[in-house]
Amino acid sequence: LTSGPFDIEPAPSPDGRRVAYTRSGRRGQDVAIVLLDDREETRAWETESAENFPSWHPDGESIVFHSRGEGDTQIYERDLATDALTRLTSQPGPNLVGHLGPDGTTLAYSSERGGDREVHLLDLTGGIHQRVTDRSGRDGYPKISPDGKKIAFHSGIAEKVTVIRVLELATGEVTE
């Protein structure tokens, strides 16, 4: 599907017709999109900073990713029709690996603002941030379930050992 020397982090679009991914560009890592029907790269943005971990908005009209631009790594959304770039996080970070919930109004992401990586939620309609994990060890790479009721994430339990945990948002119950 791709031919780059370091193409990673594939994210299929909601309609299943495109794949966004991180590719090695001339200046570093960039987000690119390939159309599955003809396997042609349809979009790529070459930037001065690394862009990683693309995730689609549920409507397929934009992509969320993290990028280290000025200062800490932050999460951005790029509108595919206009190329408009919107910064979604601005708290001290780094803030990494954003994933939108099924209605596109909730963003799950990882943040190291307290020195330990934890999973956070951002209500995009009200701008309210909420930390949803609080334990020693690195919690990250969150994905919101299709019904919006759970978050799956990886959790560090020892040096170079991680497990997958699921957080029930209504109760706060975590299962491994």
Buried (B, 14 or more C-beta within 10 A) or exposed (E): EBEEEEBEBEBEBEEEEBBBBBBBBEEBBBBBBBBBEEEEBEBEBEBEBBBBBBBBBBEBBBBBBBBBBEEBBBBBBBEBEEEEBEEBBEEEBBBBBBBBBBEBBBBBBBBBBEEBBBBBBBEBEEEEBEEBBEEEBBBBBBBBBEEEBBBBBBBBBEEEEBEEBBBEBEEEEBEE
